[in-house]
Amino acid sequence: MRALPEFVRHCVDLMRPAGAVEPRRMFGSWGLFYRDRMCALVSEEILYLKADDTNRPAFEREGLPPFTYTHRDGRAVDLPYRQAPPDAMEDPGEMRPWAQGAIDAALRAPAPKPKKGSVRVAGALNLGPKSEAWLAEAGIHTQADLRRTGAAKAYAMVKRANPRAASRNLLHALHGAIAGVRWDRLDAATKRRLDDDAAEALKRLESKAKSVAAKGPVKR
């Protein structure tokens, strides 16, 4: 895996007080995602934060420009992201309200639609709208996503995102959805294995989160 650029790591560290964001490579730039919602982007070592009608006025008062790209027909196109305040680029405390506003704007935006041809989680055996919402909060939107992730890891991701939603019944339901079996018909040995796998998956996720936090802000 290609190393994360230092400036992108710096932006992730700056936004951490408002929420843990995940960087993803995209079209020559980097998107920063919170719970699978894009809340910021990094382009040419400039951080741009998600802006909507609620938080955009704050950026406008500071004279902070939008992210603009040139369409193939030559038109300049503005995207709903504004440059982060330069004064906040060295201080996570100063960045926090701006980052929180960007995360809130991302969460207010309509949820991304599943890709064409994908099948909703709620259509799987054992799973309904509530399960679908919990999984979406953890970044799992389709049955294909669930199969790729696996029941144990999917359960661990839901538990980290929404601890109250993550009961053992959900773990069993996720496994049953993948295997095509009713959750209440799983045998005791399968349930014990699932419990062990889920505990290990959760341990790995928590260890990874602690490792990222321990690195601290990138010195520039």
Secondary structure, 3 states (H helix, E strand, C coil): CCCCCHHHHHHHHHHCCCCCCEEEEECCEEEEEECCEEEEEEECCEEEEECCCCCHHHHHHCCCCEEEEECCCCCEEEEEEEECCHHHCCCHHHHHHHHHHHHHHHHHCCCCCCCCCCCEHHHCCCCCHHHHHHHHHCCCCEHHHHHHHCHHHHHHHHHHHCHHHCCHHHHHHHHHHHHCCCHHHCCHHHHHHHHHHHHHHHHHHHHHHHHHHHHCCCCC
